[in-house]
């Protein structure tokens, strides 16, 4: 039993890193644009399909394929922002962007169904089926790789936010858009680049998701976005570090419950969110004060 618990904790931590990577883009977009991108789940699936095309049709390794899919998803994010998000203004902007993102998710899902059909596909490589012996039991190589990619990607996001001029502009925009404009920051440019970065990380998340899920279809984005929103809400909207902690906590709790009651494991994922938000409505790391606009 002790070995099973240790294995569940390890699996929860590794899986949490992967979910944190996918949630980081969602919380970054919310922090700057103050919108909830409900299309983030289908964008992860789109990233998975891009990796699938490169792997199956061009015989490109999944990790090498990220050199193509990450810039491609960044460009897609820029296009989405300029076409669907930026034109929306006024008092109803938040609700309208929510509807726009939902409509975008439906469009992408329809395109993926048209291109790939409804059959399950998966991403395969030598490291998606291999395992490594650590701490007395075997851990999946792709989970270790995914966790490593998540740590690197989140570290890069932190470096961008706290060690670059662009990062200072992003943080200023997060705190107060009106003040940011007054000091000469191009808020629209910052928002566009942030949306692009938040979309780019879905390429990495999509590749890992496609490799660990055992199979995915165009409608896999629904379960993904529900989990990502739960993580982001639990962490506190706009907190990237909080998303990592929340993701690890929730996936570890799910893995532990799965040992004794597999049918309750998914429920615990959301039950933990409800309990914590009842005690702390702003989330684990959220700010109580509303951001000035």
C-alpha positions, 0 to 999 in steps of 0.5 A, spaced: 500 500 500 505 504 501 508 503 494 501 505 491 501 511 495 508 513 493 506 512 486 500 516 486 503 522 489 509 521 484 503 521 478 499 526 481 505 531 481 508 529 474 501 530 472 499 536 475 505 540 472 502 538 465 496 541 467 499 547 470 503 548 463 496 548 460 493 553 465 498 558 465 496 560 458 489 561 461 491 565 467 496 569 463 491 571 458 486 573 464 491 577 468 492 582 462 486 582 458 481 580 464 477 575 460 476 568 460 479 564 454 474 558 454 477 556 447 483 554 451 481 547 451 480 546 444 487 550 443 490 545 447 487 539 442 489 543 436 496 543 438 496 536 439 493 535 432 499 539 429 504 535 433 500 529 430 500 531 423 508 533 424 509 526 427 505 522 422 505 525 415 512 528 416 515 523 421 518 528 425 519 527 432 514 530 437 519 534 441 523 537 435 516 538 432 515 543 438 520 548 434 514 548 429 508 548 433 510 553 438 511 559 433 505 556 429 500 557 435 503 563 437 501 566 430 494 563 431 494 566 438 495 573 435 490 572 429 485 570 434 486 576 438 486 581 432 480 578 429 476 576 435 478 579 441 480 586 440 474 589 436 470 588 442 469 594 446 465 597 451 461 595 458 459 588 455 466 587 453 467 581 458 461 577 456 462 578 449 469 576 449 466 570 453 461 568 447 467 570 442 471 565 445 466 560 445 464 561 438 471 560 436 472 553 440 466 551 436 469 553 429 476 550 431 472 543 433 468 543 427 474 544 423 478 539 426 472 534 425 472 536 418 479 534 417 480 528 422 474 525 423 471 523 430 476 517 431 481 517 436 488 518 435 494 518 439 501 521 439 507 515 439 514 515 440 519 511 443 518 515 450 511 515 450 511 507 452 517 507 456 518 508 463 524 509 468 525 506 475 525 511 480 524 511 488 523 503 487 517 504 482 517 505 475 514 512 472 512 513 465 518 517 461 513 522 457 510 524 464 517 526 466 518 529 460 512 533 460 513 535 467 520 537 465 517 541 459 512 544 464 517 547 469 522 550 463 516 553 460 513 556 467 520 558 468 521 562 462 514 565 463 517 568 469 523 570 466 519 574 461 514 577 466 520 579 471 526 580 467 524 584 461 522 590 459 516 587 456 514 583 462 514 590 466 509 592 461 505 586 462 505 587 469 503 594 469 497 592 464 495 587 469 495 592 475 492 598 471 490 599 464 489 606 464 495 608 468 499 603 463 497 607 457 498 614 461 506 612 461 506 610 454 505 603 454 502 600 448 496 596 451 493 593 445 500 590 443 502 588 450 495 584 450 496 581 443 503 578 445 500 576 451 494 572 448 500 569 443 504 567 448 498 564 452 496 560 446 503 558 444 504 554 451 498 550 448 502 547 443 507 544 449 501 542 453 497 539 447 503 535 445 504 532 452 496 531 453 496 527 446 502 523 448 499 521 455 491 521 454 491 514 450 487 518 445 484 524 443 478 527 438 476 534 437 471 534 443 476 532 448 477 540 449 471 540 453 473 536 459 480 539 458 477 546 459 473 544 465 479 542 469 483 548 467 478 553 469 478 549 476 485 549 477 485 557 475 479 559 479 482 555 485 489 558 484 486 565 484 485 568 477 491 571 474 496 567 478 501 563 474 505 560 480 498 559 484 496 555 478 502 550 479 500 549 486 493 548 485 494 543 479 499 539 483 494 539 489 488 537 485 491 531 481 495 528 487 488 528 491 485 525 485 490 520 484 490 518 491 482 517 491 483 513 485 487 508 489 481 506 494 475 509 490 476 510 482 469 512 481 470 518 486 477 520 483 474 525 478 469 528 483 474 530 488 478 534 483 472 539 483 470 538 490 476 540 493 475 547 488 468 548 492 471 547 499 477 551 498 473 557 494 468 556 500 473 558 505 477 563 500 473 566 495 479 569 492 482 562 491 489 560 494 493 566 491 488 570 488 487 578 490 481 580 493 481 587 490 479 588 483 484 590 478 483 598 476 481 599 468 
